[in-house]
Amino acid sequence: MSDIDRLKQDLRAAIDACKPDGTYDDTTFDRIHALIGELVPHTPVPRPLDRQDFVASPWGSHFAQFGPRHTAGKPIRHVSSLKLQSFNAFGDIPIKVHEIDQEIRVEGHHYNNVTEITTPDGAHAARLVVWGRYDIPEEDKPQRYAVEFYAVEIVPPPGVSEAEVREAFGLEPESALRRELKPPKLHSDVVYCDEDMRINFGSMGGVYVMNRKPGPGKSVDFT
């Protein structure tokens, strides 16, 4: 096993060593960050600007640290609200987050966040797509994806009508399920990327470890 493979194996094991509620004790949290720090210098893609086709893929979140350390204990599966997940486009309606994917596609410069959500009791499901576009405008920062999220959409599951989704999630009848956003100016640095793992540092202090996923994609087609 190569040193890089060992580091990746150890990182994945540390991420999986969460407590029963999905959070981390300080020792495990520090180990995750130490392993990320060891792995990042070995990225086979030091200039994502030159390898956008390789970076492009559906990606599934394995570890997501949303901002500074004090918020890092939040697991992928957690209770949240539509307001928080939609940049305030929807109301303060409680939801449960189950999966967080990110889909990057060169054609159209897509940079979309795709979140599988349910009502808090798990009885009703939907997909929340935050539509984004990326650019890499700075030659001296070849890892940086400048991102604008411009719309958010609640997508009903197959066989479920829009009216049923509105009722299940407590939305107003006939209210729009797709809403435009005033694009916040954000960025994400792709500090590590190989055949099956990507590590990003976000502009708001987030740290994300993601696994490349097969398949056609949820928000855009990769076939």
Buried (B, 14 or more C-beta within 10 A) or exposed (E): EEEBEEBBEBBBEBBEEBEEEEBBEEEBBEBBBEBBEBBBEBBEBBEBBEBBEBBBBBBBBBBBBBEEEEEBBBBBEBEBBBBEBBBBBBBEBEBBBBBBBBBBBEEEBBBBBBBBBBBEEEEBBBBBBBBBBBEBEEEEEBBBBBBBBBBBBBBBEEEBEBEBBBEBBEBEEEEBBEBEBEBEEBBBBBBBBBEEBBBBBBBEEBBBBBBBBEEEBBBBEBE
